[in-house]
């Protein structure tokens, strides 16, 4: 269940509300008694880049200098 907090109260207790949202609690910010915005935890990153995961899979040709015509096409 979401916690509903007035904007002025949210300003005063922002750090506490941020910790609650990070812990999974949904916070509804209200302005003049009407829902206005929502604080939610971020979803875990999916498919993050992982350095070195293709080690040994990229051939030497990958590192060769491109021909001048191809370089010119990339630069235009």
C-alpha positions as CSV (number, residue, x, y, z in Angstrom):
1,X,0.0,0.0,0.0
2,X,1.3,3.4,-0.9
3,X,2.1,6.2,1.6
4,X,0.4,9.5,0.7
5,X,2.4,12.6,1.7
6,X,1.8,16.3,1.2
7,X,4.5,18.1,-0.8
8,X,5.4,20.4,2.2
9,X,5.8,17.4,4.5
10,X,7.8,15.6,1.7
11,X,10.2,18.6,1.6
12,X,10.7,18.3,5.4
13,X,11.2,14.5,5.4
14,X,12.8,14.0,1.9
15,X,15.7,11.8,3.1
16,X,13.4,9.5,5.1
17,X,11.0,9.2,2.2
18,X,13.8,8.5,-0.2
19,X,15.0,5.6,2.0
20,X,11.5,4.2,2.2
21,X,11.2,4.3,-1.6
22,X,14.6,2.7,-2.0
23,X,13.4,-0.1,0.3
24,X,10.4,-0.8,-2.0
25,X,7.7,1.5,-0.6
26,X,5.6,3.5,-3.0
27,X,5.3,7.1,-2.0
28,X,2.5,9.3,-3.5
29,X,3.2,13.0,-3.3
30,X,0.0,15.1,-3.0
31,X,-0.5,18.8,-3.8
32,X,-3.7,20.4,-2.4
33,X,-4.9,16.9,-1.4
34,X,-4.7,15.5,-5.0
35,X,-2.1,12.9,-6.1
36,X,0.6,14.8,-8.0
37,X,3.7,12.5,-8.3
38,X,5.0,9.1,-7.3
39,X,8.3,8.0,-5.8
40,X,9.3,4.4,-6.6
41,X,12.4,2.4,-6.3
42,X,14.4,1.9,-9.5
43,X,14.2,-1.4,-11.2
44,X,17.4,-3.4,-11.2
45,X,19.4,-2.8,-14.3
46,X,19.0,-5.6,-16.9
47,X,21.7,-6.4,-19.4
48,X,24.3,-4.2,-18.0
49,X,27.5,-3.9,-19.9
50,X,30.2,-6.1,-18.4
51,X,33.8,-5.2,-19.3
52,X,35.8,-8.1,-20.7
53,X,32.8,-10.4,-21.4
54,X,33.9,-10.8,-25.1
55,X,37.5,-11.5,-24.3
56,X,38.8,-14.1,-26.8
57,X,35.8,-13.8,-29.1
58,X,36.9,-10.8,-31.1
59,X,39.4,-11.6,-33.8
60,X,42.5,-9.5,-34.6
61,X,40.8,-8.1,-37.8
62,X,38.6,-6.1,-35.5
63,X,41.5,-4.0,-34.4
64,X,43.0,-3.3,-37.9
65,X,42.8,0.2,-39.3
66,X,39.8,0.9,-41.5
67,X,40.4,1.7,-45.2
68,X,40.4,5.4,-46.0
69,X,37.1,5.2,-48.0
70,X,35.3,3.7,-45.0
71,X,36.8,6.2,-42.5
72,X,35.7,9.1,-44.9
73,X,32.2,7.7,-44.9
74,X,32.1,7.6,-41.1
75,X,33.4,11.2,-40.8
76,X,30.9,12.7,-43.3
